[in-house]
Amino acid sequence: MIDSYFRLFHLSYPLVHEPTFRAQYAQVIPRPNGSSWNALAYMIAAIGAYTSADIPISVHKTLFNAAKSNISIHSLETGNLTLVQCLCLMHNYLQKMGKPNSGYNYLGLALHMAMGLGLHKEFRGWHIPPIEMESRRRVWWCLFVFSIGAHITFGRPLTWPQIGVDVSLPLNINDRVSSTSPTATSLAPAPSAAELLRLDDLHIGGWISSMPSWYLEHVELPEKFRLSHRIMWWRVNNFRIIMYRPYVIRRALLAQSKPQDKEPSPEDAAAYSRCLTEAKSTIATIEKFWAQNTHTRVGAWYTLYFLFQASLIPCVCLRNEPTAPNALDWVEQLQTALRVCRAMKATNPSAQDCYDVIVRLCGPFMHSPGSDAEAPPTVFPGSPTRESPQTQINSIYPMMWPSNTNEMDLVMQDGAWTDLLGDFTDPTIGGPSTETADDFQWT
């Protein structure tokens, strides 16, 4: 299990110095911080068990409970770097277990304890061993990754400190964070399509162009690096989907609610096209990754998350424009997503839930998913969904922008996050509505 952790998880989140931990585990050097180290060891084993597809689920749950039993109120009052590492891992584990609020609480403990230990500062003339300095930096910036990830994924308020942070990036990384940050007034109003396209080309495009050649999107890497490599690029795809999907939803609902009496602006059309392109690319690369690499639980968790987010885009388009010129392409993308979900469900049971949701949303508009997979896709004749724009928004919203209520963990237990998607009516039924897409408040 420890080997699985360092082989599959550590490459993406280098929180723990592997040689030091292994030496402590073998008792070649002393184990620090008493029960905190025991909790960290149990968490490393728990995540290692989670990432291994051949270890029963009950094992990593038992190990997580053992880690919790080694954390006390007294240890939280004092704090140490080992405990910060453990709390970070607990946050990530609970998020993967479908308990985002519980994980978010652990992340808050880790962040405040890290600042209490001064991980956000480096002092002039500070003579500490290089390995200790590097460990502090890696823990701090892993916290940054987790915090920003929660901000993007769950719509949480940004709690990361913007002022008073003076800590270098880990070694062997050339990226530099901008010294300026946006003000509160610069966040409103929402950027136009033209501005989004410009910012995309300037910042994301500039970042991609600075990427070293050996880590570009389509390079071939040894298998142990492929998951972290693909996750990074799926995050890029997903971030662009988040940026541009309001234009996809707006166009789909306008097409459903009233005739298109005028063409969209070139910028709106480009934003719409980019969202569809990123979704299609995500689905295709996930299918390739799952077919060509060893199946692990951690890989299944990330691939299913990004696959489902991307699949919602052709779902929205097909439900509202089933006779559009691109409808066959949308059907092919959804059939690909369904094939991957079927192949993945032995490793990640939530894949069956995602499969069922896609079929429930788009089954009436596409070739039967149970039929010959090699047959050409067929769009069933018929009209767009008769659900009102507001009803569709109410159904789609929890899928794309997860709720931030304190009760969410009561809903999202043990992979049941997809239960949020279950209360849909058949998309081919529904009464007339006087609502239009213009009735919905887009901002």
Buried (B, 14 or more C-beta within 10 A) or exposed (E): BBEBBBBBBBBBBBBBBEEBBBBBBEEEEEBEBEBBBBBBBBBBBBBBBBBBBEBEBEBBBBBBEBBBEBBEEEBEEEBBBBBBBBBBBBBBBBBBBBBBBBBBBBBBBBBBBBBEBEBBBBEEEEEEEEEEBBBBBBBBBBBBEBBEBBBBBBEBEEEEEEEEBEBEBBEEEEEEEEEEEEEEEEEEEEBEBBEBBBEBEEEBEEEEEEEEEEEEBEEEEEEEEBBBBBBEBBBBBBBBBBBBBBBBBBBBBBBBBEEEEEEBEEBBBBBBEBBBBBBBBBBBBBBEBBEEBEBBBBBBBBBBBBBBBBBBBBBBBBBBBBEBEBBBBBBBBBBBBBBBBBBBBEBBEBBBBBBBBBBBBBBBBBBEBEEEEEEEBEBEEEEBBBBBBBBBBEBBEBBBEBBEEEEBBEBBEEBEBBBBBEEBEEBBEBEEBEBBBEBBEEE
